[in-house]
Amino acid sequence: MQVKTAVAIGHGAMEDLRLAVFEHIQRLSLSYFDKTHQGRIIARADTDIETLDRLLTWGANQVLSSGLTLAGALALMLQYDWRLCLATSVVLPPLWLATRLFHTHGMKAYRRLREEFVRQ
């Protein structure tokens, strides 16, 4: 049920965003369209909206699900043996740091790729 609700909310938000992008494109000056290929405008808008759609529809649900799974596993390990829980939880801070570093560098690479795509 929660997946169905998340998908419905995500699709509603994406519909609103698509309409806003369409209205924005309609308000652009003619000189902008002289300098920019229409196919590139449509492709960029479509790609960006599709990325946001995936994030809004599935991203929040995944984060919530993963967080609850981690909390449940830690609670069960604490109940079983606190020393074992502590020993296995030692990897969580380095794992979080590695994830943050990968995300930061991945976003920079993604932005460079998008800028290169826009210039072509």
N, C-alpha and C positions, 0 to 999 in steps of 0.2 A: 504494500500500500504506500509506503514512504517513497519508494522508487517512482511509482506512478505520479505521486504528488510533486516530487522534485522535477520530473520530466515535464509535467504540465506547467509548473511555474517557470521553468527554464525556457520552454517554448513560447510562453506568453511574453516573457522579457525579450526574447529574441525577435519576436514579431514587432514589438515596440521599437527596438533598436533598428531593425531593417527599415521601418517607416521613417524613423528620424534620419538615417543615413540617406535614404532616397530623397527626402525633403531637402537635406543639406546639398546634395548633388544638384538638385533642381535650382537651387539659389546661387550656384557658382556662376561666375562671369563667363561670357563667351571666350574671352581671351585665355582663360584657364583651359578650356577645351581645345583651343588652337595649339597650345603648348603640350598638352598631355593626350596620349592615345586613349580613346574611350574604353578599349578592351582592358587596358591597365587599370583604369579607374574601377571598372566593374570587378575585375579579378581581385584587386586589393581589398575592396569592400567585402566581397564574398568570402575571401580567405580570412580576414579579420573577424567577421561575424561568425563564421564557422568555428574558429578557434575559441571565441568567447562562448559559443553555444556548448561546445564540449566541456568547457570549464564550468559553466553555470549548471548544466544539466547533470554532469557526472562528478565533477570535482568536489563539490561540497559534500555530496553523499559519500564519496570515498574517504574524505578526511574524517568525517564523523564516524563512519564504520571502522576505520583503522584505529582511531583514537579509543573507541569503546573496546575494541578487541585487545589493544595493548593494556588498557586499564584492567580489563577482566583477567588477562593472563597474569599481570603483576599481582592482582588480588589473590588469585588462586595459588601462585607461587609463595606469596607471603603466608598464606594459610598453611601451606605444606611445610615449608622450611624457610625461615627468614634469611639464613646465611646463604642458602642456594639462590634465593631471590636477589640478594645483594651482589653475589658473585656474577650472576648473569646480567644484572642491570648496569654493571660497570661499563659495558659496551655502548649503552644508550647515548651518553654525551658525545663520545667521538663519532658515533653514527650520525647524530644530529648535526654536528659540525661539518662532517663530510657532505651531508645532504645540502646544507646551506651553501658550502663552497661550490658544489656542482651546480646548484641552482643559479648562483650569482654568475659564474663563468658561462653557463649555458644560456642565460638571458643575454649576456653581452654578445655572444656568438650569434644568437638568434636576431638581435637588433642589427648587427653588421650585415647579416644575410638579407634582412628586410630592406635595409638601406640600399644594398647592392641591387636588389630586385626593383626598387623604385627608380634607381638611376638608369636602368636599361630601357 
